[in-house]
């Protein structure tokens, strides 16, 4: 039985350029983080992990949002924002 080949998930080692070339909807995620120019020459060879470290972005959250935007995982796999605190 041959199963369909599933595209690998976006990881911290994935080049930004590859993400944008394969998954145009991920541009919206980058813009939400204030990265209005992820296609700039400076970022051409950077990875998602390098970008997260340089900008102080939580890598796990960024990867989840990118993989959801790319349609590689369902949006119900993780909570992306902290649970609300109960009043003290």
C-alpha positions, 0 to 999 in steps of 0.5 A: 500500500502506497501512502501519499508523500506528505510534505515535511513540516517547517522547522527552525532549520528551514530557510525563510525563502523556501517557506515563502516560495512553497507557502505564500500564506505564511507571508501573513504570519511574518507580517503579523510579527512586524516582519514586513519584508521577509523577502529582503536580501538580508533574509534570503539565506536566513532560517526560521530559527535564525530569524526568531533568535534575531527578533526575539520571537518564540520559535515554537509559537512561530513554527506552529503558526507557520505550519498551520498557515501552510496547511501542514498541520491542523489548527487544533493541534496546539494552543498558540496563546496562553490560557487566560488567568483567573481573577485573584 
